[in-house]
Amino acid sequence: MKDSTILKTSLICVFLGIACLYIILETSELEFSEKLDVDNGLEGNDIRIRGVVDKIIRKDNLTIINVRSFVKAVVFEDVELKENSFIEVIGELREYEGNKELLIKEIFIP
């Protein structure tokens, strides 16, 4: 085979692969939880929740957010939020010192 044929074939495969990944990314979505059952085997999985901020605790580079009707959410940076504001978060459900917490990866303020 010629080098130009191999190069063209590999470039076509690369662009097709990138297009497939883009389509998968755009069509996949995390499900929203209206009420979170922390004992149903979700630990270690990414989940998305929406809710109203009840309480905010700031310590150095740690912000702990209590979202109404859900578990405590933790983010390792200083976040500008106000109590009683509506937020949407994506994070991983984990257990810390016997309690379930949501380790926040992304915060959206609609």
N, C-alpha and C positions, 0 to 999 in steps of 0.2 A: 504494500500500500504506500501511496505517496504521503509525504508529510502534510501536504496541504489538505488532503482528504481526511486524515486523522484530526487535524486542527479544526476543520469545519464540523466534523461529527461531534467532537468534544464540546465545541461552542454551542451547538444546537442542544446537546444534552444539558449543559449548564443552564441555558436560558429556559428550557422546558422545566427543569427542576425548580428554578426560582419562581416561575409562574405557578407551578403546582403548590409550592409552599405559601405563596401569597394567597391563593384561593382557599387553602386550608385555614390560614390565619383569619381571613375575613369571614369565613362561614362558621368557625368554631366560637362558642361563647360560653361563659360560665353561667350557671343557673342562679337566679336570685333566690335567697332564702327569706321568706316572710317571717318565719319563726324558726329559730335554730335549735335543733335537738342535739346537744353536744355529746350525747351518749350513743349516737347511731353509727359510729364507725367512720366519722369524717376526719378524725385526727390525722394530720399529715397531708391533707388535701387542701388545695386552694378553693376558697369559697368567696362569694360576693354577697355583701349585705348592704342594706340601706337602713338608715335610721336617724333619729334625733340624738344629738350629743347631750347626755345628762350631766356629765362631770368630766373635767380635764385636770390632770395632775402632771405638772412639768418638773422634771429633775434632770439637771445638766443637759445631756443630749438624748433624753428619753422623755417621750410623751405618752401618757396612759389616758385612753379615751374610753369612757363608759358610754356605750351606745344603747339606748333604751330598748329593752326586751331581748338583748343579745349578750354575749359574753364580753369581757373586758378586752379592748383592743390596744395593742402596743406598737409604737413606731419609734425607731432609734434615731430620731432627729427632732429638732424643735419645729413644731407645726403651728401655724397661725390659725386657730379655730376659736369659735365662741360657743359657749353653752347655748343650748336650744337651737343650734343650727342643724340643718339637714345635710347629711353626708352619705356618700356611697364609698365603700372600701372593698378592696380585694386583698386577701391575705391567706396565710396558712394557719390552720387550726392546730394548736399545740397545747401540751400540758406543761404547766410550770408550777412547782410546789403544790401539786395535787389539784390545781384549778385549771380549767380550760381558758386559753387566751388566744386571741387572733393576732398573729404577727403580721402587721400591715406591710404590704408591698406597694400599693397604690391607693391614693385618696383622691376622690372626686368631690367637688363642691358644686352642685348644680345651681 
